[in-house]
Each structure stands twice: as structure tokens, then as C-alpha cells.
Amino acid sequence: MERTRGDLCPGVFRPWPADDGALVRLRIPGGHVSRTTLLSLVDVAEQHGDGRVHLTKRANLQVRALPLVDGAVPAEVVEAIRATGLLPHPDHELVRNILVSPLTGLHGGRADLRPVTAELDERICATPSLAKLPGRFLLVLDDGRGDLVDRSCDLGLVALDAETVQLRIGSTHWGPVVPLHEAAARLTGLARAFQQVRDTAWHVDELPVPPASHDANPHLPAASTPPSYGDVAEGITHLEVPDGVLDRGFLDGLAEHLVVTPWKSLLQVVE
């Protein structure tokens, strides 16, 4: 597919001019966030926006109805958002799109993907050229439980066991089987390769020449459904978030450790 413009995926420095004001999106690779941080973002929303924090299907956070001046969010609002700690890499804010099995390392799954998620985010943000990736470019990491194995992506991986993964290249092509400890470096390299050849494409699936594909490993998991709401395991509860919208009342009384999920819900982890 040939694109005639750049993507318009919103961020703090590239807000979307919605009918109710500016909309900004904040990426949190892996979804882990503290209740304190979310309440800080609610403070920003109450002072400058619609008073709520909106969850997305990519396990990101959005704030709506912010002031918009000459196509930008005012500096005082940007500084208020920065103070929450949710803008650690301003140059790469649009491209930290790393969706991960929410329960990884907490309960079930074949591998703990939290270390590889942190390394992948670090590598992406340390690579200046990757700041120019499309804001819609998505990496999807499934820890072998199958909750994200059928999710469309640009790059990703699926755990085969605790030490090996099969890479994903586009939504329908499989890459090689590699050790888990190499996965972040391999995915970063593939992202750089895409950036070098993409021209106007936003996604790997849009490249005119499909990527080389490996056979799907026979140990890949079948797709699974999200966990039911309620207790998932000892100390872990899956919380329904009505309409995917958080406010101060909802967050009051929750545990400090929360995980935003791609189902517009939260995991509460009591440690």
C-alpha cells in the first residue's frame, strides 16, 4: 500500500485535534504502571482535560479534551505530563509501541518477557533513526500462553519455552527461532531494516516485497482468550474498567502495582 502522507498517531508532542480538544497518547511498554503514576495523570486530566484517563487496545493511556494552541499542547500541560514520569524518552515517544502478554512473569506463560521488554525499549530509544518509525508500528510479544499470538503486528515474538522464541515479521510471516536473550537485539535490527526500506509504508505488511518466511514452529501455542474478570491467581485480580475509562474514584483503594491490558482493563497485583 502506498501512503501519501505520514501517520498521524498522536503523542504529547503531536496531539490529535479531536472535537473535544487535544488528545494525547502515552506509551507504556509492557503495561506495568503504578497507581501513584496513574493518579498523577488523572491530576493532569482533571486540571486540563476531561478528568479521566482512557485505556487503548494497545495497552496505552490517553488524555482527552486538553487545550490546543497552534496545533500543540501548551508547555505547562506538557510539563505536567512529563512530571508523571510517563514521558521518559521524548524523542521516541511515538514509537515505544511494545505490547506484551500482561501476565508474563506474574502467572503462567512459558517465559518471563519483562526483561526482554525492558531491553527492547532501551535499544529502540537508544537508536536515533528509530525515532522516525511510524507511530502505528507495533511490536507484539506473546509469552507462549497464546493471548497475543493472533494479534496483528509489525514485529514480535512468541515464546516456545523459557529460553527460546520464534520471531514474527509482519502479521503472517514467521522469522527464525532464536534464544530469548538475543530477541531484543534481533527485533531492534529488524526494525532498523524496515526503517531503511519502508519508503512511505507504515507497516511491514505493506512492503511491496514480502519478508522471507520460516516455517511455523510446531510448538507455537494456539490462540487463547483473555482471563476472566476476578481473581486470576493468588494476589492477582483482573479488573473490568467500564468503557476503558479510569477516574480517581476507580483508582482509589487499588494496589500500587497495576498492569494495563490490551483488553482495556487492569490487572491488580498485590505484592
SVG drawing of the C-alpha trace seen along z (x, -y; Angstrom):
<svg xmlns="http://www.w3.org/2000/svg" viewBox="-19 -29 40 58">
<polyline fill="none" stroke="black" stroke-width="0.4" points="0.0,0.0 1.4,-3.4 0.8,-6.1 0.6,-9.7 1.1,-11.2 2.8,-10.4 0.9,-8.6 -0.9,-10.9 -0.8,-8.6 -1.0,-11.0 1.6,-11.7 2.3,-14.5 4.2,-16.5 1.8,-15.5 -1.7,-15.8 -4.8,-14.8 -7.2,-17.7 -10.4,-15.9 -13.8,-17.5 -13.4,-17.9 -9.9,-19.3 -6.4,-17.8 -5.9,-14.1 -2.5,-12.8 -1.3,-9.2 1.3,-7.8 3.1,-4.5 3.9,-2.2 5.8,0.8 4.6,4.0 1.7,2.1 3.2,2.0 2.4,-1.2 1.9,-2.3 -1.3,-3.5 0.5,-6.6 1.6,-7.4 -2.0,-6.8 -3.3,-9.2 -0.7,-11.8 -2.0,-11.5 -5.6,-11.8 -4.5,-15.0 -3.3,-16.3 -6.7,-15.3 -8.7,-17.0 -6.7,-20.2 -6.5,-20.4 -8.7,-17.8 -11.9,-15.8 -10.8,-14.5 -10.3,-10.9 -7.6,-8.6 -8.6,-6.4 -7.2,-2.9 -6.5,-1.7 -6.3,1.7 -2.6,1.3 -2.4,1.0 -1.6,-2.7 -3.0,-5.7 -4.9,-8.6 -5.9,-12.0 -8.6,-13.9 -10.0,-17.5 -6.7,-19.2 -6.2,-22.8 -4.8,-23.1 -2.9,-26.2 -1.5,-26.5 -1.7,-22.7 0.2,-22.0 -0.5,-21.3 0.6,-24.3 4.0,-23.9 2.6,-23.9 0.5,-20.8 3.5,-19.1 5.5,-19.8 2.6,-18.4 2.6,-15.2 6.4,-15.0 6.2,-15.2 4.2,-12.0 7.2,-10.1 5.3,-8.8 7.4,-10.6 10.9,-9.3 12.1,-9.3 10.5,-12.4 12.3,-11.9 10.9,-8.3 7.6,-8.8 5.6,-7.8 7.4,-4.6 7.5,-2.8 4.7,-0.6 5.5,2.7 2.5,4.9 3.3,7.8 1.3,10.6 0.0,8.8 0.5,11.7 4.1,12.5 6.4,13.1 3.4,12.9 1.4,16.1 1.6,18.8 3.2,18.4 6.3,20.2 8.8,17.3 9.1,14.1 9.2,11.4 9.6,8.5 13.4,8.3 13.3,8.6 10.6,5.9 12.8,3.5 15.8,4.3 13.9,3.8 12.5,0.5 16.0,-0.6 17.5,0.4 14.8,-1.3 15.2,-4.5 19.0,-4.4 18.7,-4.2 18.2,-7.7 17.0,-6.5 14.1,-4.5 12.5,-7.7 11.3,-8.1 9.4,-4.9 5.6,-5.3 3.6,-5.9 1.5,-2.9 4.4,-0.5 3.7,2.2 5.8,4.9 3.8,7.8 5.4,10.2 3.5,13.3 4.9,15.3 3.7,18.6 0.2,18.6 -1.3,17.5 -3.1,14.4 -1.4,12.2 -0.3,14.8 -3.1,13.9 -2.7,10.1 -1.6,8.3 1.9,6.8 4.9,5.4 7.4,7.4 7.2,9.6 7.9,13.0 6.2,15.9 7.9,17.9 8.4,21.6 9.8,22.3 11.7,20.4 14.7,19.9 13.7,19.8 11.3,17.8 10.2,17.6 10.2,14.2 7.3,12.7 7.9,10.5 4.6,8.9 1.3,10.3 1.5,13.5 5.2,14.3 7.5,16.2 11.1,15.4 13.8,17.7 13.8,19.4 16.3,17.6 17.4,17.6 15.3,15.4 18.4,13.4 19.0,12.4 15.4,11.5 15.6,7.7 18.7,7.2 17.2,9.2 14.0,7.3 15.8,3.9 17.8,4.9 14.7,5.9 13.1,2.5 16.2,0.8 16.0,2.8 12.3,1.9 13.1,-1.8 15.7,-1.7 13.4,-0.2 9.9,-1.3 9.6,-4.4 6.0,-5.5 4.9,-2.2 3.6,-2.4 3.6,1.4 5.7,4.4 2.6,5.9 2.6,3.0 6.1,3.6 6.0,4.4 8.3,7.4 7.1,9.7 9.7,10.7 11.3,14.1 9.4,16.5 10.4,19.5 8.1,22.4 5.9,22.0 7.4,24.0 5.1,26.9 5.4,25.8 3.7,22.4 0.6,22.1 -2.9,21.9 -4.7,18.5 -6.2,18.1 -8.8,15.8 -8.2,13.1 -8.5,14.2 -12.0,13.8 -12.6,10.8 -11.9,11.6 -9.1,13.5 -6.6,14.9 -4.1,16.3 -3.1,15.5 -2.5,11.8 -3.6,11.1 -7.0,9.8 -8.3,8.9 -10.4,5.7 -13.0,4.7 -12.7,1.0 -16.1,-0.2 -15.7,-1.7 -12.0,-1.6 -12.1,-4.9 -10.3,-5.5 -11.0,-8.2 -9.9,-9.0 -12.8,-7.1 -11.9,-3.9 -8.3,-4.1 -8.9,-4.9 -8.2,-1.8 -6.4,0.2 -3.0,1.8 0.1,-0.1 1.2,2.4 -1.1,2.3 -0.8,3.6 -2.7,2.0 -4.0,4.8 -4.9,4.7 -8.5,5.5 -9.0,2.0 -8.8,3.5 -6.3,3.6 -4.5,6.3 -4.1,5.6 -1.0,7.2 -0.8,7.4 2.8,7.9"/>
</svg>
